[in-house]
Amino acid sequence: MMMDKDEASSNVKDPWRLCTINQVKEVKILLSLISISLSCVMFVVVQCQLFTFFIKQATTMQRSIPPNFKISAASFQGVVGIVILFCVPIYDRAFVPIARKFTGQRSGITFCQRIGVGLILSVPNMVVLGFVETKKIGVCIQHNLMENPKPTCQ
């Protein structure tokens, strides 16, 4: 750590002027964590949409199987877990061996590649979801099934 003449003569050091190597490394680590956090924003948007969409859709459905048994709207969140239970073995038995041949990695693709593929696939997922919701609202307005079809805010 080098000091100029003014700092060498005074007992008080300017903390904004010189930093230790550890402080610089810690700031670099913090900045890398911020970039990782910002890259996960799209994932959080998709997850929030998924959780609210399933419950909102379930409230508009006829949820009774026999006439006296009604499934709660919140239980539709379990569909996500069931789909994951079926998709993980398919991923493990079908995709990983094929990817292993191309990449030479034991896990098929790296962890960061999995995150990237998931984020890329979430984009068309949200686009399709938007089209389906637009069509659903159009049908509801056409058949007068909505309580307040016109937006209240301008």
Secondary structure per residue as TSV (DSSP state, phi and psi in degrees):
chain	resnum	aa	ss	phi	psi
A	1	M	-	360.0	120.7
A	2	M	-	-99.8	142.1
A	3	M	-	-122.6	147.2
A	4	D	-	-87.0	-178.5
A	5	K	H	-63.4	-39.4
A	6	D	H	-65.2	-42.9
A	7	E	H	-71.6	-34.8
A	8	A	H	-66.1	-32.8
A	9	S	H	-80.0	-24.9
A	10	S	S	-99.5	153.9
A	11	N	S	-82.7	-22.5
A	12	V	S	-92.8	125.7
A	13	K	-	-99.9	143.4
A	14	D	-	-79.0	113.1
A	15	P	T	-68.0	-18.5
A	16	W	T	-85.9	-11.4
A	17	R	T	-87.6	-46.9
A	18	L	-	-126.4	140.8
A	19	C	-	-126.9	151.8
A	20	T	-	-77.5	164.9
A	21	I	H	-63.4	-38.0
A	22	N	H	-63.3	-39.3
A	23	Q	H	-64.8	-40.1
A	24	V	H	-65.0	-43.4
A	25	K	H	-62.9	-40.2
A	26	E	H	-65.4	-38.2
A	27	V	H	-66.3	-39.6
A	28	K	H	-63.2	-41.1
A	29	I	H	-63.7	-43.5
A	30	L	H	-62.0	-42.5
A	31	L	H	-65.2	-36.8
A	32	S	H	-67.9	-34.3
A	33	L	H	-67.4	-36.4
A	34	I	H	-64.9	-41.4
A	35	S	H	-65.8	-37.2
A	36	I	H	-65.4	-42.7
A	37	S	H	-63.3	-41.2
A	38	L	H	-66.7	-30.7
A	39	S	H	-72.2	-16.6
A	40	C	T	-93.1	3.0
A	41	V	H	-60.9	-42.6
A	42	M	H	-62.6	-38.9
A	43	F	H	-61.8	-42.8
A	44	V	H	-65.7	-38.3
A	45	V	H	-61.3	-45.5
A	46	V	H	-64.1	-43.9
A	47	Q	H	-62.5	-45.0
A	48	C	H	-62.9	-41.6
A	49	Q	H	-62.8	-41.9
A	50	L	H	-62.4	-45.8
A	51	F	H	-65.9	-43.8
A	52	T	H	-75.4	-33.4
A	53	F	H	-66.4	-43.8
A	54	F	H	-61.4	-44.0
A	55	I	H	-69.5	-41.6
A	56	K	H	-63.9	-42.7
A	57	Q	H	-64.1	-41.3
A	58	A	H	-66.2	-30.3
A	59	T	H	-69.4	-23.5
A	60	T	H	-93.1	-6.9
A	61	M	S	-88.5	161.5
A	62	Q	-	-84.8	111.3
A	63	R	-	-104.7	11.7
A	64	S	B	-96.4	128.5
A	65	I	S	-87.3	-72.5
A	66	P	S	-82.0	166.2
A	67	P	T	-58.7	-26.4
A	68	N	T	-107.6	6.7
A	69	F	-	-119.6	118.2
A	70	K	B	-117.4	130.0
A	71	I	-	-83.5	134.8
A	72	S	-	-73.0	151.7
A	73	A	G	-66.2	-34.9
A	74	A	G	-68.9	-23.1
A	75	S	G	-71.0	-12.1
A	76	F	G	-68.8	-15.8
A	77	Q	G	-62.4	-26.3
A	78	G	H	-65.5	-19.1
A	79	V	H	-60.6	-37.7
A	80	V	H	-61.3	-45.8
A	81	G	H	-63.4	-38.9
A	82	I	H	-66.3	-41.9
A	83	V	H	-62.4	-41.3
A	84	I	H	-63.1	-40.8
A	85	L	H	-60.3	-33.4
A	86	F	H	-83.1	-32.2
A	87	C	H	-79.8	-31.6
A	88	V	H	-62.7	-46.4
A	89	P	H	-63.2	-35.6
A	90	I	H	-64.8	-43.4
A	91	Y	I	-61.5	-45.2
A	92	D	I	-69.3	-38.8
A	93	R	I	-91.5	-25.3
A	94	A	I	-108.0	-52.5
A	95	F	I	-75.1	-45.5
A	96	V	H	-60.8	-45.6
A	97	P	H	-62.6	-36.3
A	98	I	H	-68.5	-45.3
A	99	A	H	-65.8	-34.0
A	100	R	H	-61.9	-35.8
A	101	K	H	-65.6	-36.7
A	102	F	H	-82.0	-41.0
A	103	T	H	-93.2	-25.4
A	104	G	-	78.1	5.0
A	105	Q	-	-93.5	146.4
A	106	R	T	-62.1	-36.9
A	107	S	T	-88.9	4.3
A	108	G	S	89.0	-72.3
A	109	I	S	-129.0	159.8
A	110	T	-	-74.4	167.8
A	111	F	H	-61.1	-43.3
A	112	C	H	-65.9	-35.2
A	113	Q	H	-66.5	-36.9
A	114	R	H	-63.2	-43.2
A	115	I	H	-62.2	-45.0
A	116	G	H	-62.0	-43.5
A	117	V	H	-64.1	-40.3
A	118	G	H	-63.2	-41.5
A	119	L	H	-68.2	-38.4
A	120	I	H	-66.1	-40.8
A	121	L	H	-70.5	-23.0
A	122	S	H	-71.1	-23.6
A	123	V	H	-65.9	-54.4
A	124	P	H	-64.4	-28.6
A	125	N	H	-60.3	-45.9
A	126	M	H	-69.6	-33.5
A	127	V	H	-65.4	-46.7
A	128	V	H	-63.0	-41.3
A	129	L	H	-60.4	-40.4
A	130	G	H	-64.3	-42.5
A	131	F	H	-64.8	-42.6
A	132	V	H	-63.6	-44.1
A	133	E	H	-66.1	-38.3
A	134	T	H	-63.3	-43.5
A	135	K	H	-64.9	-41.9
A	136	K	H	-63.0	-44.1
A	137	I	H	-66.5	-37.6
A	138	G	H	-61.4	-42.2
A	139	V	H	-66.8	-40.7
A	140	C	H	-63.6	-39.7
A	141	I	H	-68.2	-40.4
A	142	Q	H	-62.7	-37.8
A	143	H	T	-98.5	11.9
A	144	N	T	55.9	48.6
A	145	L	-	-103.0	-4.7
A	146	M	-	-96.1	145.5
A	147	E	S	-70.9	-44.5
A	148	N	-	-135.2	85.6
A	149	P	-	-71.3	-21.1
A	150	K	S	-95.9	139.8
A	151	P	-	-65.3	142.3
A	152	T	S	-89.5	-24.2
A	153	C	-	-99.1	149.8
A	154	Q	-	-105.7	360.0
